[in-house]
Amino acid sequence: MEAIILIGAIVLVTLLGTRLIHRINARQDARIASHTFSDAMPGVGRRSRKHHRRVPADPSGPADHS
């Protein structure tokens, strides 16, 4: 009799655990679906363009004087 109760308790705890994991996964899937991954993170991949530095002309380069 005790063995049957023990097996029943193990099955019940297993079912409750799988139900809990299923609910946590569903919540995480909803959280992932609502997030837009294509937006750039602030400050990542964006460089400030405060100074536009020009490359000086090379005086020793070829001269195309017409």
BELURKA-V585352 format. One line per field, one symbol per residue. ss: DSSP state (H for helix, E for strand, L for the rest). psi: psi as a letter, one per 20 degrees, with the letter a starting at -180 (. if undefined). burial: 1 if it has 16 or more other ideal C-beta (glycine too) atoms within 10 Angstrom, else 0. A space follows every 10 residues. Layout:
BEGIN
ss->???
psi->???
burial->???
END
This chain:
BEGIN
ss->LHHHHHHHHH HHHHHHHHHH HHHHHHHHHH HHHHLLLLLL LLLLLLLLLL LLLLLLLLLL LLLLLL
psi->ghhggggggg gghgghghgg hghghgghhh gghipoiipq qpipipqqlh onpqpqpoij aqomp.
burial->0000000000 0000000000 0000000000 0000000000 0000000000 0000000000 000000
END
